[in-house]
């Protein structure tokens, strides 16, 4: 039977305490939100949360998210955020087993074996995901292809099964095909009050940009 409801997707940037906390709009997540909307339209409802804004306790946040019963909860993580995202994903799966937990970002791209071993995630994306994430959602909920066809996706067919691997990740060859970030989701005034990488912007509304694909640091 076809999936009738809009797929409710939450994209999360976790809070991991560090010595010099920085917080700016997470472009990777915003690009994913824009891509999901562009490819799936009204079939998907996308939100994002940046837990760095309020330094929300990760496990408390995970319990709150689990109670919302999202269809998909996706995390974007740097390497130093690995521990916290695995903890959060496991809490969400324990409290809301039907929710699909997904992981992307530099951490799984550079440490895929570790990401698989630590567990907690149903989907793990290796590499750019603006095309593969919407493709996975379409396969899972609308029967448009299969998860086995999604490039760069490591997935579990069922919660207790072993991970299986799709085709190798594909780098986007035409960057102009990638939709713009979902800027309408961003609370710019909140980010203006948080430390960022440019002291001149203190207290001012701003938006970051990518000048090329790759590590912004």
N, C-alpha and C positions, 0 to 999 in steps of 0.2 A: 504493500500500500504506500503511495507517495506521502512524503512528509508534508503536512499541511500548514504548520505554524511557521512564522519567521524564526530562523535559527538565532538564538540569543548568544552572542559572543562577547566575552569580556577579555580585554587585553591588559596585562598587568606589568608594570615596572616595579619591582620589589624594593623595599627599604633594607639596606644592609649598612649598619653603622660603620663609618670610616673616620679617619682623623680629620680630613678636610672635606666635609660634605659639599657636593655641588648638585645643583638641581636645575635642569632646563628641559623644555618639552622634548620627549623621547621620539626622535624622528623615525626610528625604525618602526615603532608601534603605530605612529600616525600614518606612515606609508601603508602599513598593513590594513589599517582601518579604511583608508581611501580605496585600496585595491578590492577589499571585500565588498564595499558598497558599489564600486564600478562594475565588478564582474557579476555580482549576485543581486544587485538592486534591492527591491523590497522583500526579497526572500531572506534577508539577513538584517539583524538589529545589532549594531556594534557600539560598545562602550569601552572606555579605557580608564584605568586608575593608575596614578603615579603615587605610590606610597611614600616616596621621599618628601612629598609636599608637607605631610603632617607627621612623618616619622612614625607611622603606625606599626605597632608590634606585628611581626609577620604571622605568628600563629593565631593571634586574635583576628587578623585580617582574613586568614584562610578560613576560619570558622564562619566569619560573617559572609564571605563569598559562597561557601558551601550552602548556606541557608537560602541563597538566592536561586539555586537550581538552574544555573546557566547550562546551555547545551555544550558550549566549549569555553574553557578558560585557558588562555594562552599567555605564557610568560616569556619575556625577553630578558636575557641574562648575560652579563659580562662574567669573566672567569671568577672574579672574587665574590660574585653573587650566587655561585653554584650551590653552596650548602643551603642557603635560605630558600631557594626555589624548590629544591627537592623536598625539604621539610613541608613547605606550603602545599605542594602537589599531593603529597601523601595524606595530609589532613583532609584536603578536599575530596580525594578519592574515598577515604574512609567514611566521610559523612554524606557524600553525594556520589555514590558509585556510578550513576548514569552519566555524570558530567565527564566529558572528554577533556583531559588535561594535555596541553601542548607546550612544547619548549622550542625556542628559537634564539637567534642572536649569536654573538661571538663565542660564547661558552660551548654550546654543542658543536659549533663549526670547528673549533680547535681541539675539542676533547670529547668527540663522539663516543668512544668506548666507555669513558667514565660516565657520561650522561646515561648511557644504556644500563650500565652496571648499578648505578645508584637508584634507578627506578622512580616510580611515582607518575610517570608520564605515559600516555597512550600514543601520542604523536611526538616525534622529535624531528625537527627540520634542520637539515645540513645546508648551509648557504642561503642565498637570497630566497625570500618566501612570498614576494608579492604575487607571483603566479601560482606557486605550489600550494599555499595555504587556502586560497579560494577553491582550487581544484580539489583539495582534500575535503573541504566542507561540502562541495557539490556531490562528490562521490559518496560520502557518508550519509547525507540526509536526503539527497534527491536522486540517487541512483545514476548519476551522470559519470560513467566510468567506474573505476575501482581504485582503492587506495594503492594497490600494487602498481598502478600506472603513474603515480605522482612522483616526479623527479625530486630526489633529495630527501624523501620521507622515510623515516624508520618508524614502524608502527606495530601495535599489537592488535591482531584481529579480534581478540576478546581479552577481558581483563586479566585472565590467568595464563594466557598463551605467551610464547616466546616472541621476541621482536622479529619482524620480517623487514626486508629492505627493498625499496623501490628502485627505479633507475637512478643513475648518478645525478647529482645536482647539475642544473643548467644555469649558467650565468646569463642574465638578460642581455641580448645583443642590441636591442633598440630601447635605450633608456627613455625615449619620448613616449613609449607605450605604457610606462608606469604612471598610474594616476597620481595627482598631487596629494600630499598629506591631508588628512581630515582636520583642517585648522579649526573648524567650527566647534570641535570637541574640547579645545584647549582653554583652560582658565588663565588667560594671559596675565591678569592682575595678580594672581597668586604667585606665578613664576617670577614676576617682577620683584617680589619681596624676598626671594630666596637667593642664596649665594650661587653665582654662576662663574663661568670661565673668563668673564670680561668685567673688570671693575667699573668701567665706564658706564655699564648698563644698570648699575645699582638703582633700584626703584623705578626703572623705566620698562614699559612694555616692549617686548622684542620677540622675534621669531628666528630660530637658527635655520641655516640652509646647508645642504651638502653641495660642494663644488665638484665632487667626484665620488665614485663608489669605493668603499674601503674604510679602514679605521679612521675616524675623525680626529684621533689623537696623534 
